[in-house]
Every structure is written in structure tokens, then in C-alpha cells.
Amino acid sequence: SDSAESAGIGLTNIVYSDIVEDELVQVNI
């Protein structure tokens, strides 16, 4: 959910983690 925690890893991982963590509520598009 927190994009900040994956900010240093890469945009792909940020979006991926957001989808996995908030698979029911995909707010980050």
C-alpha cells in the first residue's frame, strides 16, 4: 500500500506491491 516503502526499488515494484496489498481496492493507477 505504501508506495514510499518501495520508492527506492522501482516504479514497477511500487505498482506491484500496491496491487498485491490492495488487490481489492486498487487506488494507485
C-alpha positions in Angstrom: 0.0 0.0 0.0 2.7 2.4 1.0 4.5 3.4 -2.2 7.2 5.1 -0.1 8.4 1.8 1.2 9.2 0.6 -2.3 10.1 4.0 -3.7 13.8 3.1 -3.8 13.2 -0.2 -5.5 11.4 0.9 -8.7 8.1 2.1 -10.1 7.2 -1.4 -11.2 7.6 -2.8 -7.7 5.6 0.1 -6.3 2.6 -0.6 -8.5 3.0 -4.4 -8.0 3.1 -4.1 -4.2 0.1 -1.8 -4.3 -1.9 -4.3 -6.4 -0.9 -7.2 -4.1 -1.6 -5.4 -0.8 -4.7 -3.6 -2.0 -5.9 -6.1 -4.5 -9.5 -5.4 -3.5 -9.0 -1.6 -3.6 -6.8 -0.5 -6.4 -6.5 3.2 -5.9 -3.0 3.6 -7.3 -3.4 3.7 -11.1 
